[in-house]
Amino acid sequence: MDASLRRSFVAVAVALAAGFLLTCCVSDEPVRAYRVLLAGALPDLAWSADGGWTLRRLTRFSAVLEDTITLALLGLAVLFGLRARQFSMGADGQLFVAALAAAWVSVQLAAFGALALPAAALAAVAAGFAWGAIPGVMKARWQANEIVTTLMLNIVGIQLYRLVITHAFNDPAAGFLAAPALPEAAMLAPWWPRTRLTAFVLLAPLAVLAAWFVLHRTTLGYEIRAVGDAPDFAARCGMPVARTVVLSMALGGAFAGLAGLHLSNAVFLRLPVELSPGIGFEGLVVALLARNEPKAVLPAALFYAYLKAGGAAMERSSDVSREVVLVIQALIVMCVVCERFVPAALARAWQRRTRGAAA
């Protein structure tokens, strides 16, 4: 087994053990509560006297897969900036702007039938690309701190989204503040009944493959990695450092645009004004879990989505409060992200113990 993978397994085991100890402190039924956390998102095979064996909770598991798709695309959005040593926090605003662009184009081109969906996809990617390029240009031209600019642009993007849906792009007949329903031609049809799993089940792995290809098989990807690893060396070699910084953040925005398209044309089909902010920051967690490697983004997104669904099931089905569930999730994510330090810390503790016993 690869050493890095072995460290990850040890880190997960340590995190799960710490989470269980915390559950024992706050719950009267810690074993049952923790079992719900670890298995609550899985389908349940049950025997029914009327229909024989049946699978239950498929809707909950399909929701995990839906969340995995969005989180994987947002993880790629953050990953490109991190590989160029740009700590971009702007996936949230990019997603909101892209979802709004996709919905608006879908409604405006409803009369064009099959052209509405490709046009919406192009609009979402272009909006995310442009919104991601703005802080890149500010960093390359004026050395503006990318953390500050992307966080501020998140506020601008989210409030712009709410302003447009509230005053200019809403459906008065909906009964609540929301954008008009998308035309059928612009919707991504679900592949399985009672789920919202669409063609993005295949598009998300293709996006991961495209990100890996760009980073590891193209000149631009080499420049992004070189600028991230050694910016001074890249500049002395004549690489276009400023352009690379801009393109890395803009390409990340394009992947956030795909996440916005997924929410707009596959999940909601009618954008609500209160689309939950903060999901873009979960993309940062996924990118860190994947150690900035595109090939690991899908497993990291699945792990995090499964953890979220299990936490929600634990909160509903046990006496563990939401705050404790969030602490357990944070412990697990933190240990996995810091997996290099966990085995080393355990090794040092073991050495101190053996030395003390020998003395």
Number of C-alpha atoms within 10 A of each C-alpha: 5 7 9 11 11 12 19 21 14 19 24 20 15 20 22 19 13 16 20 17 13 16 21 16 9 13 16 13 13 19 13 13 24 22 13 21 25 17 16 23 26 19 16 14 11 10 11 9 6 6 7 8 11 11 10 13 13 15 16 18 20 19 18 23 20 23 20 25 27 28 31 32 33 35 35 33 36 33 32 33 29 23 23 25 19 22 19 27 24 32 37 27 33 37 37 31 26 37 30 29 25 32 31 20 21 31 21 13 18 17 12 12 13 13 14 25 26 14 15 27 25 20 25 35 28 21 28 34 24 21 29 32 22 18 28 30 20 15 18 17 12 9 12 14 16 23 15 15 18 24 18 15 22 25 15 14 22 21 16 16 23 21 13 14 22 17 9 10 19 20 16 11 9 12 7 12 19 21 24 21 18 23 20 17 18 28 20 20 17 15 12 10 9 10 18 20 21 19 14 21 14 11 14 22 18 12 18 22 14 14 23 17 13 16 21 15 12 12 11 17 21 15 22 30 22 21 24 21 14 12 18 13 12 18 14 10 9 8 17 15 21 16 16 24 26 23 22 30 34 29 25 30 37 30 34 40 38 33 32 34 31 29 25 30 27 21 22 15 21 20 23 18 19 12 15 11 14 12 16 27 19 21 28 25 21 32 30 22 26 23 17 20 19 24 15 16 28 23 15 22 29 20 16 25 26 24 23 19 22 25 27 18 20 25 20 14 14 17 15 21 14 14 10 16 23 15 13 23 20 14 18 23 22 17 22 24 21 16 22 16 14 19 17 12 11 13 12 11 12 12 12 12 12 11 10 9 8 7 6
